[in-house]
Amino acid sequence: MYAHLCREAAEDSDILDIASTVPEGRQAPHLLLAAVHYLLDRNPAHRLAEYYPSITRRARDPDDECFPAFHEFCLDHADDIRPLLRTRRTQTNAVRRSAVLYPAISQVARATDGPLALVELGPSAGLNLLFDRYRYDYDGRIVGNRDSPITIESSVRHDDPPLPETPPAIRSRVGLDRNPLNVTDEADRDWLRALVWPEHEERRTVLDGALTVARDDSPALIEGDMLDDLPAVLDEIPSDVPVCVVNTLVLYQVPAELTEALTTLLEDLMADRPLHWLTGQRDLSGGESVGLDWKRWGGDGVEATHLVDYEPHGAWLSWQP
């Protein structure tokens, strides 16, 4: 449906005018669609809701009336849409990526002494910081927290990733984000739901389960810059405690020079304390996967291992070592 709406919107001056509210550098199509989804959930009687499986049980397929309904809704609610476009971001919290973090952090834990201090860069609402609170189903193999209210499914396409029966021990967890979302705030929770495409029912179910877990055990989230404020965050962790810094899919959104500066900062720190870095990046060759590398100090310098390739939302993973 979104593809249909975007094709029509690209030729519509009214919709383009509303979308122009999005600040430069942000993803206007994603933000507009999320803003409409967010507001439509509050106005389910509008005829546009008939096309949204997230709102209407037996939704209509896109037809000749779909975009006119979208156009009408956007104009009727333009005064509500514009503030969302100015202030909100596409901070999708892809909880199924925790199915990738489970073996990756388990691999790091095997190489360290004692429970890990977990630090995530760009965590959104911090739901992946709670990876050890979820149950996982890898092609029928069940691991993780057996008492969790949610089960995250992922398929293993290659090799044999470390999948311990119980999660690795986590000493502490904190996220650093320029605009963290608060899972106890209804508007933030609804925005996270609105970012999930209407047809993606399974993602929405997993997200709702993770939000339930997080409301009972919210991770600490700090508003700040991943480069400027990270040293202070790390200074709060005792120097002998092994640290695992994680970023799954955030660096593609920042300038290359910031990524280079962050790399220099973390690699320099690796020589002075037990610090491990799980860093993700898109497949720049045009493939569908995201890669996750493990960097740590090897005695004579920084060692890097490409651990895993995975579908951006965690639907499958291909273990590499």
C-alpha positions as a printed Julia matrix, in Angstrom:
321×3 Matrix{Float64}:
   0.0     0.0    0.0
   2.79    2.43   0.86
   4.32    1.99  -2.6
   0.95    2.86  -4.14
   0.56    5.94  -1.93
   4.1     7.17  -2.59
   3.72    6.91  -6.36
   0.59    9.03  -6.22
   1.93   11.45  -3.61
   5.02   12.2   -5.68
   2.77   13.88  -8.25
   0.47   15.7   -5.82
   1.3    19.29  -4.92
  -0.82   19.3   -1.75
   0.94   16.27  -0.28
   4.36   17.53  -1.35
   3.65   20.83   0.38
   2.85   19.05   3.65
   5.91   16.8    3.28
   8.13   19.86   2.81
   7.7    20.47   6.54
  10.22   17.68   7.21
  13.61   19.16   8.22
  16.45   18.71   5.77
  18.33   15.45   6.16
  15.38   13.42   7.43
  13.35   10.86   5.51
  10.24   12.71   4.36
   8.3     9.73   2.9
   8.78    7.58   6.01
   7.89   10.42   8.35
   4.76   11.4    6.43
   3.49    7.83   6.28
   4.21    7.31   9.97
   2.49   10.58  10.92
  -0.62    9.6    8.97
  -0.58    6.11  10.55
  -0.19    7.66  14.0
  -3.14   10.03  13.54
  -5.31    7.52  11.7
  -5.07    5.18  14.67
  -6.72    7.99  16.65
  -9.34    8.56  13.94
 -10.28    5.01  12.87
 -13.67    6.08  11.53
 -12.08    7.82   8.54
 -12.46    5.92   5.26
  -8.68    5.7    4.88
  -8.6     3.24   7.8
 -10.31    0.67   5.57
  -6.93    0.15   3.83
  -4.86   -0.32   7.0
  -4.63   -3.93   8.32
  -3.28   -2.5   11.57
  -6.63   -0.77  12.14
  -9.21   -2.7   10.09
  -9.37   -6.49  10.46
 -10.25   -7.16   6.82
  -8.54   -4.27   5.1
  -9.11   -3.38   1.46
  -6.34   -3.72  -1.09
  -5.17   -0.41  -2.61
  -7.57    0.68  -5.34
  -8.64    3.87  -7.11
 -10.18    5.23  -3.9
  -7.12    4.66  -1.71
  -5.07    7.72  -2.57
  -8.07   10.1   -2.62
  -8.82    8.93   0.92
  -5.17    9.49   1.89
  -5.2    12.94   0.28
  -8.4    13.86   2.1
  -7.04   12.69   5.45
  -3.78   14.6    5.0
  -5.55   17.85   4.18
  -8.1    17.42   6.97
  -5.33   16.78   9.51
  -2.54   18.93   8.07
  -2.35   21.03  11.23
  -1.66   17.87  13.24
   0.66   16.27  10.68
   3.05   19.21  10.29
   4.18   19.32  13.97
   4.86   15.58  13.86
   6.97   16.02  10.72
   8.98   18.79  12.39
   9.62   17.03  15.7
   9.52   13.27  15.16
  12.13   10.99  13.62
  12.07    7.58  11.95
  13.31    5.82  15.07
  12.07    2.35  14.29
  12.95   -0.02  17.12
  13.38   -3.27  15.18
  13.04   -5.68  18.09
  13.72   -8.76  15.94
  17.31   -7.56  15.63
  17.65   -8.89  19.16
  17.7   -12.32  17.51
  21.0   -11.23  15.93
  22.34   -9.66  19.12
  21.66  -12.82  21.13
  24.41  -14.91  19.46
  26.67  -11.89  18.87
  26.69  -10.77  22.51
  26.98  -14.42  23.57
  30.15  -14.62  21.47
  31.54  -11.53  23.21
  30.59  -12.9   26.63
  32.59  -16.07  25.95
  35.71  -13.93  25.52
  35.3   -11.88  28.71
  35.53  -12.32  32.46
  32.34  -11.49  34.28
  28.99   -9.98  33.26
  28.96   -7.37  30.51
  28.13   -3.69  30.73
  26.01   -3.07  27.63
  26.03    0.33  25.89
  23.88    0.89  22.79
  24.31    3.82  20.41
  21.08    5.06  18.83
  18.77    2.74  20.78
  15.49    4.6   20.12
  13.37    3.26  23.01
  16.07    0.82  24.14
  14.1    -2.34  23.41
  17.12   -4.2   22.03
  19.02   -3.43  25.24
  16.61   -5.94  26.79
  17.63   -8.74  24.41
  18.17  -11.08  27.38
  14.54  -10.67  28.45
  13.13  -12.34  25.34
  12.58  -15.93  24.22
  13.91  -16.93  20.78
  12.92  -19.52  18.22
  15.66  -20.29  15.69
  14.09  -22.78  13.28
  12.5   -24.65  16.17
  15.39  -24.32  18.62
  14.13  -22.42  21.67
  16.61  -20.43  23.76
  16.69  -17.32  25.91
  14.3   -16.27  28.64
  11.7   -19.04  28.78
   9.37  -16.9   30.91
   9.24  -14.0   28.44
   5.84  -12.83  27.18
   7.16  -12.76  23.61
   8.93  -15.15  21.27
  11.14  -13.72  18.54
  11.55  -15.97  15.52
  14.53  -15.9   13.19
  15.94  -18.33  10.66
  19.62  -19.36  10.59
  20.8   -19.53   6.98
  24.45  -20.4    7.44
  26.8   -22.01   9.95
  26.15  -22.53  13.65
  25.92  -19.36  15.76
  26.39  -19.6   19.53
  22.89  -20.03  20.95
  23.23  -20.78  24.66
  20.15  -22.05  26.45
  20.24  -19.07  28.81
  21.24  -15.49  27.95
  24.69  -14.11  28.78
  24.91  -12.24  32.08
  24.44   -8.47  31.8
  25.79   -6.29  34.61
  24.29   -3.02  33.4
  22.7    -1.52  30.31
  22.42    2.02  29.01
  21.52    3.65  25.7
  22.76    6.92  24.22
  20.47    8.66  21.72
  19.98   12.24  20.54
  16.23   11.77  20.88
  15.42    8.76  23.09
  11.84    7.55  23.26
  10.17    6.85  26.6
   8.28    3.55  26.74
   6.21    4.85  29.65
   4.92    7.72  27.48
   1.79    6.83  25.5
   2.61    9.16  22.6
   6.11    7.68  22.22
   4.74    4.13  22.33
   2.13    4.98  19.7
   4.78    6.61  17.51
   6.85    3.42  17.62
   3.78    1.45  16.54
   3.06    3.94  13.76
   6.53    3.37  12.33
   5.66   -0.28  11.7
   4.1    -0.68   8.26
   0.39   -1.54   8.43
   0.83   -4.98   6.81
   3.6    -6.1    9.21
   1.44   -7.75  11.84
   4.2    -9.97  13.24
   6.54   -7.02  13.78
   3.76   -5.15  15.54
   3.05   -8.14  17.82
   6.72   -8.45  18.76
   6.96   -4.7   19.35
   3.93   -4.73  21.65
   5.41   -7.6   23.65
   8.75   -5.83  23.98
   7.01   -2.65  25.13
   5.29   -4.68  27.84
   8.66   -6.01  29.0
  10.23   -2.56  28.9
   7.48   -0.9   30.93
   8.27   -3.3   33.78
  12.05   -2.99  33.41
  12.97    0.14  31.46
  16.64    0.49  30.45
  18.45    3.71  31.26
  18.47    6.03  28.24
  20.61    9.15  28.06
  19.93   12.02  25.69
  23.19   12.93  24.03
  25.6    12.67  21.13
  27.23    9.31  20.43
  30.64   10.91  20.01
  30.67   13.84  22.43
  28.87   12.13  25.31
  30.05    8.53  25.01
  33.28    9.03  27.02
  31.28   10.27  30.03
  28.93    7.28  29.75
  31.87    4.88  29.7
  33.53    6.67  32.62
  30.54    5.69  34.78
  31.42    2.01  34.25
  34.27    0.63  36.42
  37.39    0.28  34.29
  37.77   -3.45  35.0
  34.22   -4.31  33.88
  34.0    -5.66  30.32
  32.0    -3.3   28.12
  30.11   -4.19  24.95
  29.23   -1.17  22.8
  26.53   -1.96  20.23
  25.16   -0.17  17.2
  23.15   -2.24  14.75
  22.01    0.11  11.99
  22.67    3.73  12.89
  26.0     4.79  11.4
  24.64    5.04   7.86
  22.61    8.0    9.1
  25.61   10.05  10.27
  28.43   11.78   8.35
  31.46    9.67   7.47
  33.76   11.88   9.52
  31.69   11.18  12.65
  31.96    7.44  12.04
  35.72    7.79  11.63
  36.01    9.8   14.85
  33.89    7.26  16.74
  36.05    4.43  15.42
  39.21    6.2   16.56
  37.72    6.87  20.0
  36.61    3.31  20.65
  39.72    1.66  19.22
  41.93    3.88  21.39
  39.9     2.92  24.47
  40.27   -0.78  23.67
  43.97   -0.56  24.55
  43.14    0.72  28.05
  40.14   -1.29  29.17
  38.17   -4.45  28.24
  35.96   -2.92  25.56
  34.25   -4.76  22.72
  32.39   -3.12  19.85
  29.62   -4.74  17.84
  29.1    -2.39  14.93
  26.64   -2.81  12.08
  26.57   -1.4    8.58
  24.51   -1.83   5.44
  25.68   -3.93   2.52
  27.05   -1.17   0.29
  27.09   -3.5   -2.73
  23.32   -3.21  -2.96
  22.41   -6.46  -1.21
  19.55   -6.84   1.23
  21.63   -7.67   4.29
  23.25   -5.79   7.15
  26.62   -6.84   8.53
  27.76   -6.9   12.16
  31.46   -6.77  13.03
  33.13   -7.5   16.37
  36.11   -5.3   17.25
  38.28   -5.79  20.34
  41.87   -5.5   21.55
  44.01   -8.46  20.64
  47.22   -7.66  22.51
  49.15   -6.22  19.58
  46.3    -4.11  18.27
  42.65   -4.06  17.36
  41.23   -7.28  15.97
  38.1    -7.32  13.82
  35.85  -10.27  13.0
  32.86  -10.18  10.68
  30.35  -12.08  12.8
  27.07  -12.14  10.94
  25.01  -10.87   8.03
  21.29  -10.44   8.64
  18.03   -9.21   7.21
  17.56   -5.61   8.42
  14.64   -6.51  10.67
  16.21   -9.74  11.95
  14.03  -12.21  10.0
  17.12  -14.28   9.19
  20.81  -14.35  10.0
  23.86  -15.87   8.36
  26.67  -16.58  10.83
  30.1   -15.98   9.33
  33.03  -16.95  11.64
